[in-house]
Amino acid sequence: MTRKTRRLYFVTLGMLALGAAAVLVLTAMSDKLVYFYSPSDLQTQHITEDRRFRLGGLVEEGSVEREGQTTRFRVTDTVHTVSVAYTGILPDLFREGQGVVTEGRLGADGTFQAVSVLAKHDENYMPKEVADSLKKTGQWKPEDQ
């Protein structure tokens, strides 16, 4: 075996090893990725019940209902609305008409089962995903930024 052939084998084996490592890393990461959707996105996308994702928008006025530890509310992007159920303690800044990002799964009945709720932390902040979603639907108000 010549020196040139041996070098070609090593380079080929190295490329195969790098390719296999990249495939393993991407496969492992795909299980951990959490995508962001707005209520309008949910109307156009087919999302399976076992898929975890983030849902963001504005808490619809007059939609918050508390039943013990469980809170039900609706998230809207002013075009479409999704019902959300969350069991736990909500952030202090959670209120109607404010931006919110929830993480969880879509139930069989179409209700989003949230495992976490994030509310904006001051009057000048709206989560980037929510702001982008509102801009896309044409409902963006500059004073909301």
Backbone bond lengths (Angstrom), bond angles and torsions (degrees), N, CA, C in turn:
res aa  C-N    CA-C-N  psi(-1)  N-CA   C-N-CA  omega(-1)  CA-C   N-CA-C  phi
1 M - - - 1.461 - - 1.524 108.11 -
2 T 1.297 115.59 128.99 1.453 119.66 -177.06 1.529 110.12 -79.77
3 R 1.253 113.08 163.80 1.464 120.05 179.84 1.528 112.13 -61.16
4 K 1.319 116.11 -39.71 1.465 122.13 -179.44 1.532 110.69 -66.30
5 T 1.322 118.43 -40.46 1.462 122.85 179.04 1.528 110.43 -66.59
6 R 1.331 115.91 -42.98 1.465 120.83 178.73 1.540 110.50 -60.93
7 R 1.299 116.88 -43.38 1.466 121.55 178.29 1.530 110.76 -62.38
8 L 1.329 116.97 -41.23 1.456 121.71 177.99 1.532 110.94 -61.93
9 Y 1.332 117.42 -41.00 1.463 120.77 176.48 1.521 111.98 -61.84
10 F 1.317 117.01 -44.88 1.471 120.88 179.52 1.529 111.94 -63.60
11 V 1.311 116.34 -41.53 1.468 120.30 178.86 1.530 109.84 -65.25
12 T 1.340 116.86 -43.03 1.461 120.91 178.87 1.527 110.60 -63.41
13 L 1.312 118.28 -45.96 1.466 121.76 178.02 1.529 111.26 -62.35
14 G 1.320 116.60 -39.08 1.468 120.12 177.69 1.520 111.82 -64.27
15 M 1.327 116.98 -41.78 1.465 120.94 178.42 1.526 110.92 -65.55
16 L 1.329 117.48 -40.72 1.463 121.06 177.29 1.530 110.95 -63.59
17 A 1.317 117.22 -40.74 1.465 120.81 178.57 1.528 110.63 -64.68
18 L 1.323 118.05 -43.25 1.455 121.73 177.69 1.527 111.20 -63.55
19 G 1.324 116.79 -42.20 1.462 121.09 177.94 1.522 111.48 -62.37
20 A 1.329 117.11 -43.97 1.465 120.93 178.85 1.525 110.67 -63.95
21 A 1.324 117.00 -41.41 1.469 120.44 178.36 1.523 111.00 -63.70
22 A 1.320 117.64 -40.99 1.470 121.16 179.04 1.524 110.79 -64.02
23 V 1.332 117.10 -42.38 1.459 120.59 178.38 1.527 110.58 -62.08
24 L 1.329 117.60 -43.73 1.471 121.03 179.26 1.532 111.79 -63.27
25 V 1.313 117.36 -42.06 1.464 120.98 179.54 1.524 110.80 -65.51
26 L 1.320 117.72 -46.30 1.458 120.63 -179.76 1.525 112.01 -64.89
27 T 1.317 117.79 -37.35 1.460 121.12 177.41 1.523 110.63 -65.24
28 A 1.313 117.49 -43.01 1.465 121.31 179.11 1.527 110.92 -65.61
29 M 1.326 117.23 -37.79 1.459 120.56 -178.52 1.524 112.26 -73.09
30 S 1.309 118.25 -30.85 1.460 120.12 -176.90 1.519 111.67 -63.20
31 D 1.321 118.40 -28.56 1.456 121.82 177.02 1.521 111.83 -73.21
32 K 1.316 117.70 -23.16 1.465 122.10 -175.85 1.521 113.76 -98.53
33 L 1.328 118.27 -9.98 1.456 120.66 -178.94 1.523 110.87 -70.48
34 V 1.319 115.82 135.89 1.458 121.67 177.68 1.519 106.70 -121.52
35 Y 1.332 116.46 115.80 1.451 121.65 -177.01 1.521 111.10 -88.30
36 F 1.327 116.19 156.35 1.463 122.75 178.11 1.520 109.39 -106.49
37 Y 1.339 115.56 133.67 1.460 121.36 176.75 1.524 109.48 -133.85
38 S 1.319 115.72 148.82 1.463 121.20 171.37 1.531 106.68 -97.87
39 P 1.333 118.44 166.50 1.461 119.61 176.79 1.534 113.34 -55.48
40 S 1.324 118.44 -35.81 1.465 120.69 177.29 1.523 111.36 -67.11
41 D 1.330 116.89 -36.86 1.463 120.41 177.72 1.525 110.83 -62.39
42 L 1.326 117.38 -36.36 1.459 120.67 -179.53 1.523 111.76 -64.86
43 Q 1.329 117.14 -27.21 1.461 120.49 178.50 1.528 111.58 -72.11
44 T 1.326 117.38 -29.32 1.456 120.86 -176.44 1.525 113.21 -99.22
45 Q 1.324 118.28 -20.07 1.461 122.52 -177.61 1.531 110.09 -99.41
46 H 1.321 116.80 147.28 1.464 120.66 172.09 1.521 107.08 -99.07
47 I 1.327 116.63 111.87 1.460 121.44 -177.47 1.520 108.55 -115.69
48 T 1.328 116.23 126.96 1.459 120.57 -179.84 1.529 110.03 -74.43
49 E 1.334 115.58 157.67 1.465 120.58 -176.34 1.520 112.95 -66.12
50 D 1.313 118.46 -27.09 1.461 120.27 -176.73 1.524 113.15 -86.73
51 R 1.320 117.88 -2.70 1.468 120.94 -177.42 1.522 111.23 -86.78
52 R 1.304 115.68 127.88 1.461 121.77 178.57 1.522 108.85 -90.21
53 F 1.339 116.41 135.75 1.462 120.77 179.44 1.520 109.46 -154.88
54 R 1.320 114.82 173.77 1.468 121.06 177.59 1.525 108.79 -104.43
55 L 1.316 114.98 139.23 1.459 122.38 177.07 1.518 106.89 -118.68
56 G 1.312 116.68 128.21 1.460 119.29 -178.42 1.506 112.48 -133.30
57 G 1.299 114.87 155.85 1.456 122.25 178.65 1.510 109.38 164.99
58 L 1.310 115.97 -152.80 1.459 122.23 178.70 1.523 109.02 -106.32
59 V 1.336 116.69 142.73 1.460 120.47 174.35 1.521 106.79 -73.03
60 E 1.315 116.42 120.78 1.458 121.59 -175.74 1.529 110.70 -66.47
61 E 1.328 115.21 136.50 1.466 121.76 178.80 1.531 110.54 -59.21
62 G 1.323 116.95 133.57 1.456 122.55 176.48 1.519 114.93 74.71
63 S 1.315 118.29 13.88 1.461 119.94 -175.56 1.527 114.46 -104.07
64 V 1.322 118.39 -8.02 1.462 120.75 -175.02 1.526 110.21 -80.10
65 E 1.348 115.77 123.75 1.462 122.47 177.10 1.517 107.85 -129.12
66 R 1.323 117.05 127.61 1.462 121.17 179.97 1.523 110.10 -108.23
67 E 1.335 116.40 131.45 1.457 123.45 176.34 1.521 107.30 -129.81
68 G 1.316 117.99 87.10 1.466 120.78 -175.92 1.519 110.05 67.69
69 Q 1.340 116.86 -124.44 1.466 121.88 179.09 1.536 112.35 -82.19
70 T 1.326 117.29 -15.35 1.464 120.98 -177.52 1.525 110.78 -91.35
71 T 1.304 115.22 131.44 1.466 121.85 177.27 1.514 108.00 -119.06
72 R 1.325 115.63 131.72 1.463 121.60 176.17 1.531 107.52 -114.81
73 F 1.323 115.16 136.39 1.459 120.81 177.76 1.516 108.25 -155.04
74 R 1.309 116.34 170.85 1.457 121.59 178.83 1.529 109.54 -115.88
75 V 1.311 114.78 138.54 1.464 122.29 176.41 1.519 107.24 -107.25
76 T 1.316 116.29 132.07 1.460 121.12 -177.03 1.523 110.66 -131.77
77 D 1.320 114.78 153.63 1.463 120.75 168.88 1.520 108.91 -114.04
78 T 1.321 115.82 23.16 1.469 128.16 -179.11 1.525 113.19 72.83
79 V 1.346 117.98 -3.61 1.460 121.40 175.53 1.527 109.37 -111.79
80 H 1.331 116.43 -50.58 1.456 122.32 178.52 1.529 109.30 -124.24
81 T 1.331 115.15 160.94 1.462 121.41 -177.50 1.522 109.62 -132.55
82 V 1.351 116.63 143.72 1.457 122.70 177.15 1.522 108.10 -128.47
83 S 1.339 116.55 132.45 1.467 121.45 175.50 1.521 109.09 -77.21
84 V 1.347 115.31 140.61 1.458 121.59 -178.36 1.523 108.56 -128.07
85 A 1.321 116.65 138.49 1.462 122.41 173.22 1.522 107.36 -120.41
86 Y 1.330 116.51 130.81 1.462 121.60 -179.13 1.515 108.84 -136.48
87 T 1.318 116.94 129.19 1.453 121.93 175.83 1.516 107.86 -109.32
88 G 1.311 115.58 119.25 1.456 120.94 -178.93 1.509 110.23 145.69
89 I 1.311 114.44 -170.68 1.457 120.93 -178.89 1.524 108.43 -93.06
90 L 1.309 115.44 124.92 1.468 120.92 179.49 1.520 110.54 -79.36
91 P 1.327 117.64 154.79 1.467 120.51 175.19 1.529 110.57 -60.67
92 D 1.324 117.12 149.95 1.464 121.77 -179.57 1.524 112.31 -58.81
93 L 1.318 117.78 -31.56 1.466 121.15 -176.61 1.522 113.46 -88.22
94 F 1.328 117.84 5.08 1.462 121.25 178.13 1.519 108.92 -72.19
95 R 1.338 116.43 126.63 1.466 120.68 175.97 1.525 109.16 -163.20
96 E 1.315 115.36 167.33 1.460 121.53 -177.88 1.521 110.58 -66.33
97 G 1.318 115.15 143.95 1.457 120.72 177.82 1.511 114.43 82.64
98 Q 1.326 118.70 1.42 1.458 121.93 -177.45 1.524 110.38 -107.80
99 G 1.331 115.85 158.06 1.458 121.68 177.98 1.516 111.19 -69.91
100 V 1.330 115.56 142.41 1.450 120.98 -178.95 1.525 108.83 -148.22
101 V 1.330 115.80 147.05 1.459 122.47 172.66 1.521 106.40 -126.24
102 T 1.341 116.38 123.92 1.459 121.52 179.13 1.527 108.33 -115.68
103 E 1.314 115.19 151.05 1.462 120.09 178.51 1.513 109.06 -124.50
104 G 1.322 116.94 135.16 1.452 121.05 -179.89 1.513 111.47 169.25
105 R 1.359 114.98 -148.18 1.464 121.33 -177.27 1.523 110.42 -130.87
106 L 1.319 115.66 153.80 1.455 122.05 176.90 1.528 108.41 -85.39
107 G 1.343 116.63 125.58 1.453 121.04 -179.73 1.518 112.02 -79.43
108 A 1.336 115.32 169.48 1.473 121.23 -178.95 1.523 111.35 -62.77
109 D 1.350 117.07 -29.41 1.460 121.12 -178.91 1.528 112.82 -85.89
110 G 1.343 117.67 2.95 1.457 121.48 179.41 1.517 114.20 90.03
111 T 1.344 116.86 -0.97 1.460 120.97 177.04 1.521 109.06 -86.41
112 F 1.313 116.00 134.43 1.453 121.59 178.25 1.525 108.36 -80.35
113 Q 1.331 117.77 120.80 1.463 123.25 179.15 1.529 107.89 -94.04
114 A 1.327 116.13 100.63 1.462 121.15 -175.24 1.521 110.85 -84.15
115 V 1.333 115.53 141.71 1.459 121.15 173.14 1.529 110.25 -107.77
116 S 1.327 117.08 -15.70 1.467 120.77 174.15 1.523 109.14 -149.69
117 V 1.325 114.78 149.77 1.465 121.98 179.30 1.519 107.45 -131.24
118 L 1.318 115.95 127.57 1.466 121.83 177.05 1.513 108.72 -115.14
119 A 1.321 117.05 127.15 1.464 121.81 178.18 1.520 108.66 -110.40
120 K 1.322 115.42 159.59 1.463 118.74 179.72 1.526 109.86 -64.55
121 H 1.332 116.07 150.21 1.456 118.54 -173.72 1.516 114.95 -98.79
122 D 1.299 119.30 -10.21 1.465 120.76 171.46 1.522 108.76 -158.57
123 E 1.309 116.54 178.48 1.460 120.09 -174.20 1.519 113.75 -71.90
124 N 1.328 118.20 -16.70 1.457 120.56 -177.52 1.517 113.03 -99.20
125 Y 1.323 117.77 7.42 1.457 120.51 -174.33 1.525 111.44 -118.79
126 M 1.299 115.51 135.47 1.460 121.60 168.92 1.518 104.85 -136.34
127 P 1.338 119.03 135.15 1.461 119.81 179.66 1.526 110.80 -52.30
128 K 1.329 116.30 137.47 1.466 121.89 -175.57 1.522 111.53 -54.07
129 E 1.332 116.40 -41.55 1.461 119.53 -178.49 1.525 111.22 -63.62
130 V 1.332 117.00 -39.07 1.463 121.27 -179.88 1.527 109.53 -68.14
131 A 1.332 116.79 -44.49 1.464 120.42 179.32 1.526 110.70 -61.39
132 D 1.341 117.23 -43.49 1.463 120.42 178.91 1.523 111.10 -63.32
133 S 1.339 116.18 -39.34 1.465 120.61 179.25 1.528 110.81 -64.13
134 L 1.332 116.71 -42.99 1.467 120.83 179.29 1.528 111.04 -66.41
135 K 1.324 116.83 -37.21 1.470 120.19 177.06 1.523 110.01 -64.03
136 K 1.334 116.56 -40.87 1.456 121.10 -178.20 1.529 111.99 -64.36
137 T 1.339 117.11 -33.96 1.464 120.38 -179.97 1.521 112.18 -87.16
138 G 1.344 116.98 -4.53 1.456 120.15 179.31 1.513 114.10 81.97
139 Q 1.326 117.35 13.00 1.460 121.70 -177.80 1.523 112.59 -102.92
140 W 1.306 118.68 12.97 1.459 122.94 -177.21 1.518 110.67 -71.09
141 K 1.319 115.22 131.12 1.467 120.97 175.13 1.520 106.89 -113.31
142 P 1.321 118.80 121.37 1.463 120.70 -177.34 1.518 113.38 -54.28
143 E 1.311 118.75 -30.56 1.464 119.44 -179.72 1.523 111.72 -70.81
144 D 1.354 118.41 -10.03 1.458 122.21 179.03 1.521 112.18 -83.64
145 Q 1.313 118.63 -10.86 1.453 119.00 -173.89 1.487 114.17 -75.46
